[in-house]
Amino acid sequence: MAKGGTKQMKVGLRSARRCVVAIGVLLVAQLANQHLISSAAAFGGAENADKGSDQWLATGRDNAETRYSPLKEIDSNNVGQLGLAWYFDTDSDPGPLEATPIVANGTLYTTLTWDVVIAVDARTGKLKWRYDPHISRHNFAPGSQNDPNRVRIGPTILFPANRGPAFYDGKIYVGLLDGRLVALDAATGNVTWEVHTTDPDSEYSITGAPRVIKGKVIIGNGGADYSCRGYVSAYDAATGKFLWRFYTVPGDPHKPFENEAMALAAKTWKGGLWYKLGGGGTAWDAFAYDPELDLLYVGVGNGGPWDQNWRSPGGGDNLYLSSIVALRPDTGKFVWYFQETPGDEWDYTACQDMILADLKINGKLRKIIMQAPKNGFYYVLDRENGKFISAVPYAYVTWATGVDPHTGRPIEAPGARYDTNGVFLSPSNSGAHSWQTMSFNPNTGLAYFPATNNTLWFREDPSHFIYRPGFMDRGLSLDPTKSKYEQKIVEPPPDRPSGSFLLGWDPVTQKEAWRVPDVNGSTVTTAGNLVFSSSTDGHFMAFSADKGERLWQAQLVPGFGSPVTYMLDGKQYVSVLAGRAGRGRLYTFALGGNLPIPTGVAPSASGATAALKSTQSGVYSDAQAARGETQYSQKCAACHMVDLKGNGIATALVGDSFRKTWNAHTMNDLFNVTSTTMPQGNADSLSPDTYSDIIAYMLKVNGVPSGPDKLESDPEILKFIRINF
């Protein structure tokens, strides 16, 4: 339901609440029915996106975040001739590579895991410079979990991901996991300025790409799963001077509110001490900008803790959680909001990509914003005023039976407000669509994004919630048979669909145009009638944009970032990062490219000695694997599932994708990524030996033979064990 000014939204009791589902509909429009909005005054270098269509100057390419390129040298007729033009071995540490590269003035800039930034020649892949902020791999010293006097040494993170830089006026801007915003000289990589956008001794982190609008760097943050209070900040692009901040949820009601928007929001929080915890609502990824309306659109995240009883026991919509908020970019002044999931307690964020377009709907040209948020509904809103236009499910949804066609408020299913009895709900907390980018092609009128069918058990745990810095605690039990938070996760009923798929979606008719199963990667679309995406097993693929026909593919390595395309010297290129197991590669393709696609693991820049012992010789014991199974079910199965097959967002830890990802890596690589990212939100909370036990269980499930001795946790031993399947 959209509101503006200080008009108050009705707030019901918790038992009467209905979840609002309005994450935005992907902008789609048929050429006769709509046009893309102007790129003037867009993000960073994107204000020149139309003039410089050969480049990729902003994370969404243009201010509307369409990820549509007008290039068409590579098209649906000749894409089969695509070959590898060059590649660059990044020497990245293990972890997800999620960045959208920037291409400006013949240089490609991208981020890697742990916020490393590289600049390479976009014609050849030759390295120009590398920037490493040296982010600590631990938030507190290992083994200090119960020490009341422990000192923070690094950020608290879910994953060491970074979704890319921004470019503007000769500078590269990047947000860091420890909350810093850094400006680098685009030519040299030297630091021009840096500022702390968050309290260094807090649970905030930054994984999203900055945007630059009207000379201001716009940056959000993450941390809602640790109950941090969300906000968006603006800094002067030239100097780093702080300009304004907009909080997404209210603060202490006993103190003056920052603005009228916070006073309005506070009326929708009922009791409790949310303001002492923070309340959540972090804006960790999605932004868009309309220069004609001069509106900055912000996607707001989930509540923290998840269970609303811990943060707002009297119910309420808890504004502006899971909402799209429109602000004035010069001042941060609030204009309007639309809440997709009122009173969120399922981690249904509205932080997924938002796309702007002008579409003819019911015979009238409308300025719209669209989004496919985690809650499973595809939203189309009027971006001038936030008024609801339409929303329909794009994946399997059970938490709501639909959306009220007049108000846009979700019609919540009986039992969706879980209690101590618990309930299976779809989508899961991972969402029907997450960070993977979506794109919109004005020629086909279709939007393209990966979706996932998944299910999770939600159960309130009234006996359990302890706020501890550095630890995630959602305030609920995920197990249908146990009363404690960390217990074995069981599989959902067999009738619940699962699996990922790529959608071509018509936002005008709100119908699926085509679907390709087992494709879950970020997308980019072009005037050549193409959509590029990827699969969990390591295939990078091109599809026809109008019909979804697979036209080309290349076997790379699993774990993809977001692809981009650009043109230099009359030649069009397509680039993508891949390799979540570490030492990933930046691959760049062109027509007639004839380089062999490299196989095996890229060499380490450190020149580490090659591993001597193979996992096929028996590097773990059966007893250790049995211990690991118990620990896995308690600590890891909520995301990676009981069968280790993942949930569409959390990666599979068994099968071809896992084996292709990790084959030929060292055991130390696998240990590093496991210990720094699992359990989600509480990495480093287990002992080194427990991590080794869990890895032993993963090896056993993947068919690796056991031996008489246990797998050690000493890196000096692990780096000499090579993984072979």
C-alpha positions in Angstrom: 0.0 0.0 0.0 1.5 3.3 -1.0 1.5 6.4 1.2 3.0 9.9 1.0 3.6 12.8 3.3 2.4 12.0 6.8 -0.8 10.2 6.0 -0.9 7.2 8.4 -1.3 3.6 7.3 -3.8 1.6 9.3 -2.1 -0.7 11.7 -3.9 -3.8 12.9 -3.2 -6.2 15.7 -0.7 -8.9 15.1 -3.4 -11.5 14.7 -5.1 -9.4 12.0 -2.1 -8.4 10.0 -1.8 -9.3 6.4 1.6 -9.4 4.8 2.2 -6.9 2.0 3.8 -8.2 -1.0 5.0 -5.5 -3.2 8.6 -5.9 -4.3 8.5 -4.5 -7.6 7.7 -5.8 -11.0 10.6 -6.1 -13.5 10.1 -3.5 -16.1 8.9 -5.0 -19.3 7.5 -3.2 -22.2 6.8 -3.9 -25.8 8.4 -1.5 -28.2 5.0 0.0 -29.2 3.8 0.2 -25.6 6.7 1.8 -23.8 10.2 3.4 -24.0 13.2 3.4 -21.7 13.6 6.5 -19.7 16.4 8.9 -20.5 19.9 8.2 -19.1 20.6 11.9 -18.5 21.9 12.6 -15.0 22.1 9.0 -14.2 24.3 7.0 -11.9 28.0 7.8 -11.9 29.2 7.5 -15.4 25.7 6.5 -16.5 24.6 10.0 -17.2 26.5 9.4 -20.5 25.1 5.9 -20.9 23.3 6.7 -24.2 26.2 8.7 -25.6 28.6 6.1 -24.5 26.6 3.0 -25.3 29.8 1.2 -26.2 30.8 1.2 -22.5 29.3 -0.2 -19.2 29.5 2.9 -16.9 27.3 1.9 -14.0 26.2 -1.3 -12.3 22.8 -1.3 -14.0 24.3 0.3 -17.1 21.7 3.1 -17.0 19.8 5.1 -14.4 16.7 2.9 -14.9 18.9 -0.2 -14.0 17.7 -2.1 -17.1 21.0 -3.9 -17.7 20.1 -3.5 -21.4 22.8 -2.8 -24.0 22.0 -1.4 -27.4 25.0 -3.3 -28.9 24.1 -5.8 -31.5 27.3 -7.0 -33.3 26.7 -10.2 -31.4 23.2 -11.3 -32.1 20.9 -14.4 -32.1 22.1 -15.4 -35.5 25.9 -15.3 -34.9 26.2 -15.9 -31.2 27.2 -19.5 -31.9 30.6 -18.1 -33.2 31.4 -16.6 -29.8 34.8 -17.7 -28.4 37.2 -16.8 -25.6 39.1 -13.6 -26.5 41.0 -13.3 -23.2 40.9 -14.3 -19.6 42.5 -13.0 -16.4 43.3 -15.2 -13.3 42.2 -13.0 -10.4 43.9 -14.9 -7.5 40.7 -14.2 -5.5 40.2 -15.8 -2.1 37.4 -18.4 -1.8 33.9 -17.0 -1.7 31.1 -15.8 -4.0 32.1 -13.6 -6.9 28.9 -11.4 -7.4 30.3 -8.2 -9.0 29.0 -6.4 -12.0 32.1 -5.0 -13.7 32.4 -1.4 -14.9 34.0 -0.7 -18.4 35.2 2.9 -18.9 37.8 4.4 -21.3 39.2 1.0 -22.3 39.5 -0.3 -18.8 37.5 -2.9 -17.0 37.1 -2.5 -13.2 35.7 -5.1 -10.9 35.6 -6.3 -7.3 36.5 -9.7 -6.0 35.9 -11.4 -2.7 37.0 -9.5 0.4 36.6 -6.2 -1.4 39.7 -6.5 -3.6 39.5 -4.2 -6.7 41.2 -4.8 -10.0 41.6 -2.8 -13.2 42.5 -4.6 -16.4 42.9 -3.6 -20.0 39.4 -4.3 -21.5 41.0 -5.3 -24.8 43.6 -7.8 -23.5 43.0 -8.6 -19.9 46.4 -7.2 -18.8 46.4 -6.1 -15.2 46.7 -2.3 -14.7 46.4 -2.1 -10.9 45.1 -4.0 -7.9 43.7 -2.6 -4.6 43.4 -4.7 -1.4 41.9 -3.1 1.7 43.1 -6.0 3.8 39.8 -6.8 5.4 40.1 -9.1 8.5 38.8 -12.6 7.9 37.5 -12.7 11.5 35.2 -10.3 13.4 36.6 -11.3 16.7 39.6 -13.5 17.6 38.9 -17.2 17.0 37.9 -18.9 20.3 36.8 -15.7 22.0 33.1 -16.2 21.5 32.4 -16.3 25.3 34.9 -13.7 26.3 33.0 -10.6 27.6 36.1 -8.4 27.0 36.8 -9.5 23.4 37.8 -6.8 21.0 36.6 -6.6 17.4 39.2 -7.1 14.7 37.0 -7.2 11.6 33.5 -7.0 10.2 30.6 -9.5 10.9 29.5 -10.8 7.5 27.3 -13.4 5.9 29.6 -13.8 2.8 32.8 -12.0 1.7 31.0 -10.8 -1.5 31.1 -7.4 -3.2 28.7 -6.6 -6.0 30.9 -4.2 -7.8 32.2 -0.6 -8.0 30.9 2.7 -9.3 32.6 5.1 -11.7 32.4 8.9 -11.8 34.7 11.7 -12.9 37.9 9.7 -13.0 37.3 7.8 -9.8 36.3 4.3 -8.8 34.0 4.0 -5.7 33.7 0.9 -3.7 31.9 0.0 -0.4 33.8 -2.3 2.0 32.7 -5.1 4.3 33.9 -3.1 7.3 31.6 -0.2 6.4 34.1 2.1 4.7 33.4 3.9 1.4 36.6 4.4 -0.6 37.3 6.5 -3.7 40.2 5.3 -5.9 41.9 7.1 -8.7 40.7 5.3 -11.8 44.1 5.5 -13.5 46.3 4.3 -10.6 44.1 2.7 -8.0 45.5 5.1 -5.3 43.1 6.0 -2.5 41.7 9.5 -3.1 39.5 9.6 0.0 37.8 7.1 2.4 35.1 7.5 5.0 33.5 5.3 7.6 29.8 5.1 6.8 29.0 2.9 9.8 30.2 2.5 13.4 33.4 0.4 13.1 32.4 -1.5 16.3 29.0 -2.7 14.9 27.5 -5.5 12.9 27.0 -3.4 9.8 28.7 -4.4 6.5 28.5 -3.3 2.9 28.2 -5.7 0.0 26.3 -3.6 -2.6 27.6 -1.4 -5.3 27.5 2.4 -4.7 25.6 4.6 -7.1 26.6 8.2 -8.0 23.7 10.6 -8.6 24.2 14.4 -9.2 27.7 14.3 -7.8 26.7 12.4 -4.7 27.8 8.8 -3.8 24.7 6.9 -2.5 25.5 3.9 -0.3 23.4 1.6 1.9 24.5 -1.3 4.1 23.7 -4.7 5.4 23.2 -6.1 8.9 19.4 -6.6 9.4 20.0 -10.2 10.4 22.0 -8.8 13.3 19.1 -6.4 14.0 21.0 -3.3 12.8 19.0 -0.2 12.1 19.0 0.4 8.3 19.9 3.6 6.6 21.1 5.2 3.3 23.8 7.9 3.2 25.0 10.4 0.6 28.6 11.7 0.3 30.2 14.3 -2.0 31.8 12.4 -4.8 34.7 14.8 -5.0 35.7 15.1 -1.4 33.8 12.3 0.6 32.0 15.0 2.7 28.9 13.6 4.4 25.8 15.2 3.0 22.6 13.4 4.3 21.3 10.2 5.8 17.8 8.6 5.7 16.9 5.9 8.2 14.6 3.2 7.0 13.1 2.4 10.5 12.5 4.6 13.5 14.8 5.1 16.4 14.1 5.6 20.1 10.5 6.9 20.5 11.5 8.7 23.7 13.7 11.0 21.7 12.8 13.4 18.9 12.5 11.7 15.5 14.9 12.7 12.6 11.9 13.6 10.4 8.2 13.2 9.8 8.8 9.9 8.0 10.2 8.4 11.1 7.4 9.8 13.3 4.9 8.1 10.9 6.9 4.9 10.9 7.1 4.8 14.7 3.3 4.5 14.9 3.5 1.1 13.2 5.8 -0.4 15.7 3.9 -1.7 18.7 5.8 -2.1 22.0 9.0 -3.9 22.6 12.6 -2.6 22.4 13.2 -2.7 18.7 15.1 0.6 18.9 17.7 -0.9 21.3 18.3 -3.7 18.9 18.0 -1.7 15.7 15.0 -3.2 14.0 16.6 -4.1 10.7 15.5 -2.7 7.4 19.0 -2.4 5.9 19.2 -1.3 2.2 21.9 -3.6 1.0 21.6 -3.7 -2.8 18.7 -2.1 -4.8 18.6 1.5 -6.0 17.2 3.3 -9.1 16.9 6.9 -10.2 14.5 8.9 -12.4 16.1 12.1 -13.5 12.8 13.6 -14.8 11.0 13.1 -11.5 14.2 13.6 -9.6 13.4 10.6 -7.4 15.9 8.1 -5.9 14.3 4.7 -5.2 15.6 2.6 -2.3 14.8 -1.1 -1.7 14.5 -1.8 2.1 15.4 -5.1 3.8 13.9 -7.4 6.4 13.1 -7.0 10.1 15.6 -8.0 12.8 15.1 -10.2 14.6 12.9 -12.1 12.2 10.3 -13.1 14.7 8.2 -9.9 15.1 7.3 -10.8 18.7 10.9 -9.9 19.7 11.0 -6.5 18.1 7.3 -5.4 18.0 5.2 -7.7 20.1 2.0 -5.7 19.5 2.2 -6.3 15.8 2.0 -3.5 13.3 3.4 -3.0 9.8 6.8 -2.0 11.0 7.5 0.7 8.4 9.6 0.8 6.3 10.7 -2.8 6.4 10.4 -4.7 3.0 9.4 -1.5 1.2 10.3 0.6 -1.8 11.0 4.2 -0.6 11.3 7.2 -2.8 13.6 10.1 -1.7 15.0 13.4 -3.1 18.6 12.7 -3.9 19.8 16.2 -3.1 18.5 16.1 0.5 17.3 12.6 1.3 13.8 13.9 1.9 11.1 11.3 2.0 8.5 11.4 -0.8 6.5 8.1 -0.8 6.7 4.4 0.1 5.1 1.2 -0.9 5.4 -1.7 1.6 5.4 -5.2 0.0 5.6 -7.3 3.1 4.1 -5.5 6.2 5.3 -6.7 9.5 7.9 -8.9 7.8 9.1 -12.0 9.8 10.2 -14.3 6.9 13.3 -12.3 5.7 11.3 -11.2 2.6 13.5 -8.2 1.6 12.7 -5.7 -1.0 16.4 -5.3 -1.8 16.2 -7.1 -5.2 16.8 -5.2 -8.4 14.3 -2.5 -9.3 13.8 -1.4 -13.0 12.2 1.7 -14.3 10.2 1.9 -17.6 7.3 3.7 -19.3 4.7 1.1 -20.2 1.2 1.3 -21.7 -1.1 -0.4 -19.2 -4.8 -0.6 -19.8 -4.4 1.9 -22.7 -2.5 4.5 -20.6 1.2 5.2 -20.6 2.4 4.8 -17.1 5.8 5.6 -15.5 6.4 2.4 -13.6 8.9 0.8 -11.3 9.0 -3.0 -11.2 10.6 -5.6 -8.9 10.7 -9.4 -8.3 11.3 -9.4 -4.5 12.0 -12.4 -2.3 8.3 -12.8 -1.3 7.5 -14.4 -4.7 5.2 -11.7 -6.2 6.1 -9.6 -9.2 5.2 -5.9 -8.6 4.4 -3.1 -10.9 4.0 0.3 -9.3 3.5 3.9 -10.4 6.9 5.4 -9.7 5.5 9.0 -9.6 3.5 8.3 -6.4 4.0 4.7 -5.4 0.5 3.7 -6.2 -0.1 0.0 -6.7 -0.8 -1.3 -10.3 -0.4 -5.1 -10.1 1.3 -8.0 -8.5 1.1 -11.7 -9.2 3.2 -14.8 -8.1 6.2 -15.6 -10.3 7.2 -18.7 -8.2 5.6 -21.1 -5.8 4.0 -19.1 -2.9 2.1 -20.3 0.2 2.6 -17.5 2.7 -0.1 -15.4 0.9 -3.0 -16.4 -1.3 -2.7 -13.3 -3.4 -2.6 -9.6 -3.4 -5.6 -7.3 -2.9 -6.1 -5.7 -6.4 -7.2 -2.4 -5.0 -4.6 -1.8 -2.2 -1.7 -4.0 -3.2 -1.7 -5.5 0.3 -1.0 -9.3 0.4 -3.8 -11.6 1.5 -2.0 -13.5 4.1 -2.5 -17.3 4.3 -3.9 -18.8 7.5 -1.0 -19.8 9.7 1.6 -17.7 7.9 2.2 -15.7 11.1 4.0 -18.7 12.6 3.7 -19.5 16.3 5.0 -22.2 18.5 3.3 -24.8 16.4 5.3 -23.9 13.3 4.5 -24.1 9.6 6.2 -24.8 6.3 6.1 -21.7 4.1 7.2 -20.9 0.5 9.3 -19.1 -0.4 12.0 -19.8 2.2 14.0 -17.1 3.8 16.3 -17.3 0.8 13.5 -16.0 -1.4 12.1 -16.7 -4.8 14.6 -14.2 -6.2 17.6 -12.8 -4.4 20.7 -10.7 -5.4 21.1 -12.2 -8.9 20.5 -9.3 -11.4 17.5 -8.9 -13.6 17.3 -7.1 -16.9 14.7 -5.6 -19.3 14.7 -5.5 -23.1 12.5 -2.8 -24.7 12.4 -4.7 -28.0 10.8 -7.8 -26.6 9.0 -6.1 -23.7 10.3 -8.8 -21.4 12.2 -8.8 -18.1 14.7 -11.6 -17.4 15.6 -12.9 -13.9 16.3 -16.2 -12.2 13.6 -17.6 -9.8 13.6 -20.4 -7.3 11.0 -22.6 -5.7 11.9 -23.3 -2.1 10.4 -24.0 1.3 11.4 -23.6 4.9 9.9 -24.4 8.3 9.2 -21.3 10.5 8.5 -21.8 14.2 8.5 -19.2 17.0 10.7 -20.0 19.9 9.5 -18.0 22.9 12.2 -19.4 25.1 15.1 -18.3 23.0 16.5 -14.9 22.0 19.8 -13.5 23.3 21.3 -10.5 21.5 25.1 -10.9 21.3 27.2 -8.7 19.0 28.7 -10.7 16.2 26.1 -13.5 16.4 23.0 -13.9 14.3 19.9 -14.9 16.3 16.6 -14.8 14.4 14.5 -15.5 17.5 12.9 -18.6 16.0 13.3 -22.4 15.8 13.7 -23.7 12.3 13.0 -27.3 13.3 9.5 -28.9 13.4 10.3 -31.3 16.1 12.7 -29.5 18.5 12.3 -26.5 20.8 15.8 -25.1 20.5 17.1 -22.9 17.7 19.9 -25.0 16.5 18.5 -28.4 15.8 18.2 -30.7 12.9 16.3 -29.4 9.8 14.0 -31.7 8.1 13.0 -31.8 4.5 9.8 -30.1 3.4 6.8 -32.2 2.3 7.4 -34.0 -1.0 4.6 -32.1 -2.8 6.5 -28.8 -2.5 8.2 -27.9 -5.8 11.9 -27.0 -5.8 14.6 -25.9 -8.2 15.7 -22.8 -10.1 14.7 -21.5 -13.5 15.3 -18.5 -15.8 12.1 -16.5 -16.6 11.2 -14.2 -19.5 8.4 -12.1 -17.9 5.9 -9.7 -19.4 5.2 -7.0 -16.9 2.3 -5.6 -18.8 0.3 -8.8 -18.8 2.0 -10.1 -15.7 2.5 -13.5 -17.3 5.5 -15.8 -17.9 6.6 -15.7 -21.6 9.1 -18.5 -21.3 11.1 -20.5 -18.8 14.4 -22.4 -18.8 15.0 -24.8 -16.0 18.2 -25.2 -14.0 19.4 -21.6 -14.8 19.9 -19.4 -11.8 22.5 -16.7 -12.8 22.4 -13.0 -13.2 21.3 -11.6 -16.5 22.1 -9.0 -19.1 20.1 -8.4 -22.3 21.1 -6.8 -25.7 19.6 -5.3 -28.8 20.9 -8.4 -30.6 17.9 -10.4 -29.2 20.1 -12.0 -26.6 20.0 -12.8 -22.9 23.1 -14.0 -21.1 22.9 -16.0 -17.9 24.5 -19.0 -16.1 23.9 -22.2 -14.2 25.1 -23.7 -11.0 27.1 -26.4 -12.9 29.4 -23.8 -14.4 27.8 -23.1 -17.8 27.7 -19.6 -19.2 24.9 -19.4 -21.7 23.2 -17.2 -24.3 19.4 -17.4 -25.0 17.2 -15.7 -27.6 15.5 -12.9 -25.8 12.1 -13.4 -27.5 11.8 -17.1 -27.1 14.3 -18.3 -24.5 16.0 -20.7 -26.9 19.5 -21.8 -25.8 21.8 -20.6 -28.6 25.3 -21.0 -27.1 27.1 -22.1 -24.0 30.6 -22.5 -22.6 31.7 -24.7 -19.7 33.5 -22.5 -17.2 33.6 -22.9 -13.4 30.6 -22.6 -11.0 29.9 -19.4 -9.2 29.1 -16.5 -11.5 29.0 -12.8 -11.1 26.9 -10.5 -13.3 27.8 -10.3 -17.0 28.3 -7.1 -19.0 28.9 -6.3 -22.6 30.9 -3.5 -24.3 32.5 -2.5 -27.6 36.1 -1.4 -28.3 37.5 -0.7 -31.8 34.3 -2.0 -33.4 34.4 -5.3 -31.6 31.8 -6.3 -29.0 32.9 -8.2 -25.9 31.0 -10.1 -23.2 32.7 -10.4 -19.8 31.8 -12.3 -16.6 33.5 -13.4 -13.4 33.4 -17.0 -12.3 34.8 -19.3 -9.6 33.5 -19.3 -6.0 36.1 -21.7 -4.8 38.9 -19.2 -5.0 41.3 -18.1 -7.7 38.4 -17.2 -9.9 38.7 -16.0 -13.5 37.5 -13.1 -15.5 36.4 -14.5 -18.9 35.8 -12.3 -21.9 34.3 -13.5 -25.1 34.0 -12.1 -28.7 33.0 -13.3 -32.1 35.9 -15.3 -33.5 37.6 -15.6 -30.2 39.9 -18.7 -30.4 41.6 -19.0 -27.1 41.1 -22.4 -25.4 39.0 -22.2 -22.3 41.4 -23.0 -19.4 40.7 -26.0 -17.4 41.7 -26.8 -13.8 42.5 -24.3 -11.0 44.3 -21.1 -11.8 47.8 -20.9 -10.3 48.2 -19.0 -7.0 50.0 -15.7 -7.3 51.7 -16.5 -4.0 53.5 -19.4 -5.7 52.4 -21.9 -3.0 53.8 -25.4 -3.3 51.5 -27.8 -5.0 49.5 -30.2 -2.9 51.1 -33.7 -2.6 48.3 -35.8 -1.2 45.0 -36.6 -2.9 41.7 -36.9 -1.2 41.3 -40.3 -3.0 43.9 -41.7 -0.6 41.6 -41.4 2.4 42.1 -38.1 4.3 39.2 -38.4 6.9 37.7 -41.1 9.1 34.2 -42.5 9.2 33.9 -41.5 12.8 34.8 -37.9 11.9 32.2 -37.9 9.1 29.5 -39.1 11.5 30.3 -36.2 13.9 30.3 -33.9 10.9 26.8 -35.1 9.9 25.4 -34.1 13.3 27.1 -30.7 13.2 26.0 -30.1 9.7 22.3 -30.8 10.5 22.5 -28.3 13.4 24.5 -25.6 11.8 24.2 -25.7 8.0 21.1 -27.5 6.8 18.8 -24.5 7.3 20.5 -22.9 4.2 22.1 -25.8 2.3 19.2 -28.3 3.1 19.3 -31.7 4.6 20.3 -33.4 1.4 23.1 -30.8 0.8 21.5 -29.8 -2.5 21.1 -26.1 -1.5 18.0 -24.0 -1.7 18.7 -22.1 -5.0 20.5 -19.3 -3.2 22.8 -21.2 -0.8 25.0 -23.4 -3.1 24.8 -27.1 -3.3 27.4 -29.0 -1.3 26.9 -32.3 -3.2 26.8 -33.3 -6.8 28.3 -32.2 -10.1 28.3 -28.5 -9.3 30.2 -29.0 -6.0 32.7 -31.4 -7.6 33.3 -29.1 -10.5 33.8 -26.1 -8.2 36.3 -27.7 -5.9 38.1 -30.3 -8.0 41.9 -29.7 -8.0 41.7 -27.0 -5.3 43.5 -27.6 -2.0 41.7 -28.7 1.1 42.8 -25.4 2.7 40.7 -23.5 0.1 37.6 -25.4 1.1 38.4 -25.0 4.8 38.8 -21.3 4.4 35.5 -20.6 2.7 33.6 -23.0 5.0 35.0 -21.4 8.2 34.5 -17.8 7.0 31.0 -18.2 5.7 29.3 -21.0 7.7 27.1 -21.0 9.6 25.5 -18.0 7.8 25.9 -15.0 10.0 27.9 -16.9 12.7 31.0 -17.7 10.8 34.0 -18.6 13.1 31.5 -19.7 15.8 32.6 -23.3 15.6 36.0 -24.7 16.5 38.5 -25.5 13.8 38.0 -29.3 14.5 34.3 -29.0 14.0 34.8 -27.4 10.6 37.0 -30.3 9.7 34.3 -32.7 10.8 31.7 -31.0 8.6 34.1 -31.1 5.6 34.7 -34.8 6.2 30.9 -35.3 6.1 30.7 -33.3 2.8 33.5 -35.5 1.3 31.8 -38.7 2.4 28.5 -37.6 0.8 30.3 -36.8 -2.4 31.8 -40.3 -2.6 35.3 -39.6 -1.5 36.8 -42.7 0.3 37.5 -42.6 4.0 40.8 -43.6 5.7 42.0 -44.5 9.2 43.0 -40.9 10.2 40.9 -37.8 10.8 41.1 -34.7 8.6 43.2 -32.1 10.5 42.4 -28.4 10.8 45.9 -27.1 10.5 46.3 -25.0 7.3 49.9 -26.1 7.0 48.6 -29.6 6.6 45.5 -28.8 4.6 47.3 -26.8 1.9 49.2 -30.1 0.9 46.0 -32.0 0.3 44.5 -31.7 -3.1 40.8 -32.3 -3.7 40.1 -34.9 -6.3 36.7 -36.5 -7.2 
